[in-house]
C-alpha cells in the first residue's frame, strides 16, 4: 500500500467515526405541559371502558332467512310477545329476527323457554357491542 492510499483510508475512517459519533450522540429532554384535569378524564374513561366490558348483552334469534319470511316472523313475534322488542337485522345473505336485549344469560334463558313454545328454532347468542 502506498502512502496516498493509506492517507485516504485513514481520512475516510475518521470521517465515518465522526459522522457516527455525531449521529448517535444526540440527547435531549422533553417537557410535557398538560392540563391537570386530563388525568381525571383518563381515569374516568378507563372506568367507563371497564364497566362496558363487564356488561354482556344477550339476544335471541328467532328466524334467519329471506326478507319476506323475516317480516312475517317479526309480525308473528310482535303479536305474541309484547314483552320483548324485536328487530330485523341483515347479515349477508340472510335477514334475521332478533328479540330482546338481556343483561344476563339467566334472563335470556328464561325468555328463551317461553319463546321456544312458538318458535322452535330460537336460540340465544351474545350480541356484539
Buried (B, 14 or more C-beta within 10 A) or exposed (E): EEEEEEEEEEEEEEEEEEEEEEEEEEEEEEEEEEEEEEEEEEEEEEEEEEEEEEEEBBBBBBBBEEEEEBBEBBEBBBEEBEEBEBEBBEEEEEBBBBBBBBEEEEEBEEBBEBBBEEBEEBBBEEEEE
